[in-house]
Amino acid sequence: MTRLTFISLLVLALCTMACASKVTIGEIQKDPPTYDGKDVTLNGEVTSRLSLIFWKTYNLSDGTGEITVVTKKALPNVGAQMEVTGRIEEGFSLGSQQSLVLVDESAQDD
């Protein structure tokens, strides 16, 4: 194996490990602890949106479930098809009930 081929394979492997994984919202809701704090990519339709002074959210549904996305970007229109990458975080926990949100990566402070 040439050195260039080895380096190319190494870079590809590292990129694959560092990239957010594509999952369904249903998978996240079935096993929240597995995804809490992890980066994921979700696809779905915007079902609602809410903008308060410093807080922008929208709900994303993919047919397997629905999740709230927190963002600093402009809110998408209801009905828009979206792909969003971000980190799954616990929104709140009350007894055995847990609410997870997706924090849009571009919404995180550097």
PyMOL commands that set and color helices and strands:
alter all, ss='L'
color gray80, all
select helices_A, chain A and resi 3-18+25-30+32-35+105-107
alter helices_A, ss='H'
color red, helices_A
select strands_A, chain A and resi 21-22+39-52+55-61+66-71+81-94+97-104
alter strands_A, ss='S'
color yellow, strands_A
deselect
rebuild
show_as cartoon
